Amino acid sequence: MTRKTRKRLTALVVEDNVINQRLLHDLLRFEKIHCVTASSGEEALAAIRKQRFDVVLMDLQMPYMDGLQVSRLMRKELGERCPPIIAVTAYASDEDRQRCLEEYQLDGYLSKPFYRQQLMEEITRVCG
């Protein structure tokens, strides 16, 4: 799916670091993906109550409520309507990846730092 043939996607970026938020926003905008950012788990939950998203990019290491807690709450609240959730994390081991995908049942996994092509491959994979 290329930029020209892909339907217009909307992504929720859940990231507490402003620089990482901006980086993801710019990468997604370059790919013609509309982006909404949330700086905390609480903001993310408020956003999914207001708007429908095609994909969620979830930082796992956030204060107060980490990305895994937010993901579980999103799935519980939205059920079948929950968009695919991609973990975006500094955790880089194969064990961390397996845990995110199997134990926590996240749909995708990106280890920081990553390239735009890796981001788009993962979004394309989870969004079909």
N, C-alpha and C positions, 0 to 999 in steps of 0.2 A: 504494500500500500504506500504510494508516494504522497508527497504533500498535495499534489494536484488532484489525486483520485480519492483521497481520504475525506470522509465526512468531517465536518467541523466538530472537533472534540472540545470538551470543557474539562479542565483539570483543577482539582483542589490540591494545592501545595500546603502541607502542614509542616512548618519549619520554624523553629524559634530563633534561628540565626538570620539576621537581616541580610547579610552578604550572600548566604546560601539561598535565601528566598529570591533575591534579585537575580542570581545566576540562573536558577531554575526558571524563573519568570521569563528571562531573556531567551533561554534555550527553547522554551515552549512557544514563545511569541514568534521566534524565527521559523518554527515549524507550523505556524498558523493555528496553534492551539490556544484557545482562550484560557486564561489562568486566573484563579482566585487564590489568594494566600490567606493563611491563618497562622498566627504566631503561637498558638497554644491549643491544647486539646479542647478546651472550652470553646474557643473560637471555631474550631473545626466542627464540633457538634452543632453549634449554632448555624454554621454555613450549610450543613447538609439538611437542616430542617427548613431552610429557606429556598434552596436551589438543588436541582438535580445535576450530578456530575457523571462524566463518563469514566473517570479514573481518579484515584487519590494517590498522591505521592507523599508518603508518611515518614517523617524523621522519627527514628525510634528513641533517640535520647533527648527528651525534653523534660524540663523541670515540672514538678507538680503532678502531671499526668503524662506518662510516657506514651509513645506511639502504639505500643501493644495494647495498653489499656484503652486508648481512643479507638483503635481498630475493633476491639471486642465490643465496645459500646455502639459503634456504628453498625456493626453486623446485627447486634441485638435489636437496635431500634429500627433499622431499615429492612432487615430480613432479606428476602429475595431481591429487593430493589437496591441493595447495597452495591455500589460500583466496585470494580476490582481495586484492590489496595496493593500498591508497590512499596515495599520497605526501602527507604533511602537511609543508609547508615554507614558509619565509619567501621562497624564490625565487618571484618573481611574474611574470616575463616570459613572453611567449608561447613564446619559444625554450625556456625551462626546462620549460614544460608539455609541449611537443612532444617534447623529449628524454626526459622521464620516461615518457611514454606510448608512444613509438615505439622509441627506442633502448634504453631500459632495460626496456621491456615491462611497466611497472606498469599496473594496471587502472584506476586513478583518480588524481585530483590535486586537492588543496585547498591554496590559498595562504593563509597566515596573514596577518592575522586573517580569520576566517570566521564566519558566523552558523550557528546550529543548523539552520536550514532548508537551507542549502547542504550541511552535513554529511550530513543525512538524505537529501537528493536524491542525493548521490554514493553513499552506502551502498546506497540502493534501486536505483540504476542498476547498480552492479557485482554486487549480490547477486541481482538479478532479481526 
